[in-house]
Structure formats: C-alpha cells, structure tokens
Amino acid sequence: YLVVFQNSAETRATGGNPSAMTVLNVDDGRAAIDTQADSTTFYDAGLVGRDVTDVPAQTRALYESDTWQFPQNYTRTPDFPLTAHLFDVLWTRATGQQIDGVISLDPTALSRVLAVTGPVALDDGEVISAENAVPLLLKDAYDRYGDDGAAADAFFARVVQSVFEVLARGDWAPVPMIDALSQGVREHRVLAWMRDAQAQSTVVDAGMAGTFSADGDDLGVFVNDSSHSKLEYYLSSAVDVVCDPGQATARASITLTSTAPEGGLSGYVQGHRNPSMGLPGSTMLLDVLAFAPAGARLQSVDPASGDVPRWDRAGSDAGRDARSITVELAAGQTRTVSFTSTYDPAVGIHDIRHT
C-alpha cells in the first residue's frame, strides 16, 4: 500500500502537497515499511514533466497544465480516486511494482494518532507529539532547513519511520485509535482507494473513498496553492452557504485569512512565483475552485474574474460543473470569494465539501 502524506503548508484540494510517501507491506495482519520515497523517486525514473495517463479534456481545463505532470500536484483534484489512479500508474512505471491501494493522511490526522500513542522519540532524541506535530511538520521544519528541501524530506522520512515503529508495536488502546482515525475520516483527512473490489466497498462504506461523484447533491469549495510556496500554514478559511429555494440557487462563500508575517520567512516557504509577478514573497496565490451539485450549473462568481485573469478556468471534474479563479492574499489580509449555482430545492444541499 502506498501511503501518501499530504503537506497542508502547500494547500491542495484534498489537503496538501503529497511530498512524502511510504510503501507498507501487510501480510496476515502484520505491517512493515517496505520503501520510503518522495518526488525525487519519480524524477530519477524520468517520469516527471509528462503525463502518465489520460485525463478528460474538460477536467484538464479546470487546473493548471502541470497538474498531471508532477506528482506534487496530483491532489489538486478533490476526487481522490483520480489522485489514487495517477499515483497507481506512476508507481508502477517508476518501480515495476503494482500496489494494492493508496492511503492518504495529513499532519492533523497524524497528531490525533499521536494523542493515542503518546509522544514519539526520533532517532536523534527529538520528540514529536500531538501538541507539536502540526507546527513541527508544517513550519518548524522549514525554519530549520531553510531552502534545503532534500534535508526537510529526509526529516519527514525519519518522522514516518519513528511513528510507524511505535504503531507497529501495538502498545496503544484500539478503541481510542479507532476514534482518532474516525475523526480524520469525517474531516476528509484520511482517504483510501483499494484495488480489490470488496476492500474498496468497505472503504466506501467507511466514508474514506473521497469520491466527488457525479451523482452528489453537495457543493464543493476547494483551495489550491498557486504560488509554489509553503505559506498555507498561515491560512485559515471559513465556508458559508445560503440557499434560495424560490430561485433554486445556492451561494457558497469562502473567506480566506492570512496570518503570515511580512518578513522573516525562509526562501523555501515564500512564493517562488511571486518575484516574477511583482508580489512580496509572503503573498499567497490561491486558486479557489468551486463545484455545483451534480446536474446543476454554476451561474456566477464574485469577483467575476480573478486577480490573474489569464488563470480563470472553467470545466468539469467527476461530472461536476466547476470554475476556478486565482486570488492574491497578502500577509494579514482577509478576502471572500463567492460562487452561485443552481440546485434542486426538492433534493436540497446535502453537504459542502471543502479543503
């Protein structure tokens, strides 16, 4: 099983940049780490910079063109089965090994696991715990290693190894662990896809599939980093939905707030695209992506165009009508983006999916 860790300091629709990966072998209930990998695994195999599989044209139109060429971007789609398919094909081409499934989690989900296991000591004595996991992995690591991305990736690999060794010993209470993982599932922080149909049916029943399906009666509002940064450690968001049954419309608004400092950020954290666009390194560039319910249409966006108009995009993913605009969010700034779509008042809006 390929376990993907989404780094939410560089936000993606389903969580974050999938910068670190681990292959787990599971045999008769016993799990062991087989391989640890990161994006360099695919660079070394000559698979980065080109498509590994076909994606429908309408889905391509909704995202930046490099979404399908770089594994760090595979999580820009909110439809996790598509993300899993991309990693499945990529891993087989890179290693010749066919995986049985793809599992994804983020640092917040990991922190809840650590609340059950207790603090874990790394090989150098540093301790990761429920209290420090999120800032350690999403902020402190970059303060520590600066522009040395390889050193940061090596640190993440050490964390995975150390935490897994504690998990494998089984010295923790199963019911609290199930509760911790269940909370991650409810928040869409724990996702899975299985090749075996029966196993996948269990994943779907457990709410882990992350399927943004064509027959859904929910709305979707997601955020993707477009500045090539690790700034979104400082991003918070709030989503609000107002339905008008008389007009058969639903207005979904996302309010984005940056608490990033204006200075003192390492070059690796700052937006790599920003200098070419005349923006401070602390300014977030965020692609805000909205989906209508299945069978409905997006009518309008407010603002009507993004701050980088040439990046305004329209298309569909998993059969859903969708739009994306890019907003600039300066350090300390708050901005709101709203999307209005049609919906069926007889069916209603069941839920809102969001990053």
N, C-alpha and C positions, 0 to 999 in steps of 0.2 A: 504494500500500500504506500502510495506517495503522499506524505503528509506535508502540506504547504502552510507556511506561516506568513500570514498577511501583516505587513508592517503598516499600520494605520497612520504613521507620521507622514507617509506619502499616500494620500487617500485614494481609494478606488471604490467603485460602486458597491462591491461586496465587502469592503473593508480597507484593504491597503495593497501596497506593492508586495507581491509574493517573492521576497528576496532570499528566503532560506527554505530548503526542502530536506526532508529525511525520508528514506525508504525503510519501512518496517516490514520484517518478515514475521508472520504469525503462523505458528504450527501447533495445532492441537491446544489452542488457548494460550500458548507461550509466545510472547513477543520479544523481538530483539532488533536492534538497529542494524541494518544492512549497509546502507550508504548514506552519506551526507553530501548535499550538493547545494549549489547556488547558481546564479545566472552564468557564471563562468563555465559551468559544465556544458552549457549549450553553445557558448562562444567557441570553446575548444573543439566542439564537434562540427563547427562550421554551419550551424543551423540558425543563427541569429541574423536578422536583416532580411529574411524572406519568409513567405507564407509556408506553413506546414500542412494546411488543409484548406478546403474550400469553405467560404463563408458567404451567405447570400448578399447580393449587391445592396439591398435595402438596409441590411444590418451594417455593412461596411460604411454606408453613407452617414451613419449616426455617430461614428467615432473617428478619432484621428487615424491616419493611414497606417501608422506604426503599431497600432493595437494588435494586429495579427502577426507581426514580425518579431516582436520582442516579448519573451515570457513575463517580464516585469509588468506588462500591460494587459495580460490575459484576463485580469479581474476587472477591467473597465466595464464589461457587460454585467448586468445584475442577474443574468441567467446562469447559475452555477453549472448546470450540465454542459453548457457550451464551454465554459472555462475548463472543466474537467476533461472534456473531449480534446481540447487543444493540448493540455499537458500530457494526456494519454498518448497522443500521436507523437508529440515532441520527445517524450521519454523513450519511447520505442525506437525512434530514429536515432537518438543520441547514444543509446546503450545496447540496443538489441533485446532488451528485456521488456516483456509485456507485464504491466501492473494489473492488479485485481481491483484497484479502486483508488480514488483520490479523496483525501480528507483535508479540510481547511480549518484553521483556527487563528485567533489573533491574540495579542498580549493581554487584553482584558479577560478573555476566556482563560488564558493561562494563569492569570492572577487568582482566579476563582479556584482553579485546581490547586494552587499553592496554599490557598486558605485551608484546604483539607489535608494536604501532605505535611504542612508546616514548612518553614524556611529550608532552602536547599543550598548547600555549600558548593561552590565551583571548585575546580582543581587547584586554584591558587588561593583558596580560602575566602574569596568574596562570597557574599550571601545574597541570594535572590529570594524574595518573599512576596506574599500577597500585597504587602504595602508598597514595595518599591519596584515591582515588576514593570509596571507601565512606564513610569519615568525613566527607569534604568534602560529599558529596551528602546524607547522612543525618543529620549532626549539625552540622557547622560552618556550613552554610548557614542553619540556624535560629538558631544562636548569633549569627550576623552580622546577619540581617534581623529577628530578633525576631518581632513579631506582623504584620509586613508580608508577608503571603502572596503578594501580587502581585509584590513585589520578588524573593522566592525563586523564583517561577515564571519570572520573566524571567531569572534567573541560570541556572536549569536549561535554558532555551531556548538561552542562549549556549553552554553546555557542549555541547549536542547539535550545534549548528551547527559549533562548532570541531572536535569529534571527527569529525563526518561529513566535513568538508573534508579532514582527514588520510586518512580511509578512502578517499575518492573518488580521491585521488592515486595510490593503489595502491603506495606505497613501503614495502611490508611483505612478508614471506615468506608465501606462501599456505599451505604445509603447517602451520606453527605456528598460523596463524589458524584453519584448519580444526580443529586440535586444541583451541584455546581455545574455539571455539564448540561443539565436540562435548562438552566438559566441561559447558558450560552446558546443553546439551540433556539430558545424563544426569541433571543435578540439577534438571531441570524449570524452569530459569531462562530458557530460550529456548523460546518456544512460537509456533505459527503456525497459521493457517487460511487456505485459499485457495479462492476461488470456483470456479475451474476444477477439474473433477474429476480430471484427470490430475495437475495440480500438487498437489492435496490428497492423492492417493495417494502421491506422493513424500514429502510432509510426514509422512504416517502411517508410511511405511517407515523414515523417518529418526528416528522417535521424538519428533517435535516437536508432535504434534497435541494433547497434553494432554487426551485424551479419557478421562473417568472413566466407562467404558462399562457398559452393563447386563449384559454377559456376562463381567465380570472376576472373577478369583479372587484379588484383592488386597484388603487392608484400606486404610482411609483415616482419617487423623487430621489435622485442619487447625485453624488458629487465625485468628480474625478480631478485629481491634481493635474494641472497642465503647465506648471512652471518648472517641472523636473526638480523638485525640492523635497525636504523633509520638514516643511513648515507646518503641516497639519496637526502636529502635536498641540499646536496652539489654536486649533479651530474648534469652535462649538457651533451647534446648529439646533434649531427648533422648527418643527413642521406643524402647520396648521391647515385644516381642511374645512371649507364651508360649502355645503350642498344647497342648491336651489331647486327643489322638486318641480316648482312651477315652470322654470325654464329648462329643466332637465340638464343642469350644468353643475359641475363641481370645480371649485377653485382651490388649488393646493399651493401653499406658500411655504418657502423655506427661508428662514432668517439665519444668516451666517455672521459669526463674530470672530474676529481675530484678536487674540491676546499676545501676539508675537511682539517681542521687543524690537525697537527700530535698529538697534545695534548690538554687537557682541555675539552674533551668530557665526558659526563656522561656515566656510565656503561650501561645504558639503550639504549643509542644511538650507542655505539660501537658494533662491530660484535660479537655476542655471540658464534659463531662457531670458531672465529679466534684463540683463545688460543690453541685449540686442533690441529690446523693446523700450529702453529708456526708463525702466522701472527700478526702484530700490530692491535690493535682494530680499528684503523682508516682506514684500508684497506677494500675496498668494494669487495665482491664476487658477481659477476653478471652473471646470466645465460642469454646469448644472444641467442635469438630464432628467426629463420628466416623461412619464408614460400615462396614456389614457387607459381606462379599463378595456378589456377585450371587446372588440366590435365597436368601440366608441372612437371619437376623433378629438384631437387637440385643436381648440379654436383659436387661442391667443396666448401670448407670452408677455409679461410685464417685468422688465422693459422689453419692447418689441424686438430689440436687437442687442447683442452682447457688446462688451467693451472692445472686442476684436471681431468686427462684423464678418470678416472672411472666415471665421471659425464657427459661425452659426450653422447648425446642421439639422437635418430632418431625415427621418427614415423609420424603420421598424426593427424590433428585436423580439424574438419569440412571438411574432404575430401582433405585437402592440405598436400602435401609432405613437411616435415619440419625437421630441425636439430637444436640442441642446444649445445653450448659449454659454459664453465664457464671461466671467465677471472678474474684475480686479478687486482684491480685498486687501487694503493697506493695513499695516500694523495698527491695532487699536480700533479699526473700523467695523461697523455693522451694516450689512446690506440685506435686502429682501428681494427674492425673485418669485414670481407667481405664474402659475400655468392654469388656464381654464380649459376644461374638457367637457364633452357631453357624457352622459351616463344614463342608465335606465332606472328611473325612480322606483319602478316595480321591483327591481332587484336590489337597488341600493349600493352603497360602497361598503364592502366587507372589511377592508383593512387598508392601511397605507404602508407600503414597503419603502424603506429608506436606508441610506448608508449608515 
